């Protein structure tokens, strides 16, 4: 998600090549913090069976903080020239770990259908595998669709984590509609941008030949 990755991130976007930035820098620290927050998020989400309002609010806050570090470390890496090989490797791992943990957790709790989680995670892992191949044939530029996909996924997960229906039963029907509209948008963007990335990768390979 963040721009500390040199090429072909999970959302099909790319970032500058790694340079001579020190390994210990604020962008990498934030990436590590995000990785460390993943198990914390999982524990908090499943405490009290995932049905307690206070613990769900806590899970939402942990997820929100982790998602914010994703945006922040990318901005810092770009503005301060803090791109490193560690950031290139750890950033996509942190992104997929957070998104995967949240979606799997929501599916275990019966809030998000398993097939949606499988489609989204399958796309993310598939694009990552393809990214390794694309590196030999050139860099695919960042796409607005990839950024929109990431934002939609984050928003959808946040809405499903937020226990507003339990806090305000009167808004439960409206909340349910909003959750599913955003999730469907995220799913469509996930599939469309995944297909677009495959097409661009094939074109880059043909052009290289």
Protein Blocks (a to p, Z undefined) as FASTA:
>chain_A
ZZmbfbhpfnopacddddfbdfbdfklmmmmmmmmmmmmmmmmmmgghlpafklmmmmmm
mmmmmmmmmmmmmmmmmmnopacfklmmmmmmmmmmmmmmmmmmmmmnopacfklmmmmm
mmmmmmmmmmmmmmmnoccdddfklmmmmmmmmmmmmmmmpcklmmmmmlmmmmmmmmmm
mmmmmmmmmmmmmmmmmmmmmmmmmmmZZ
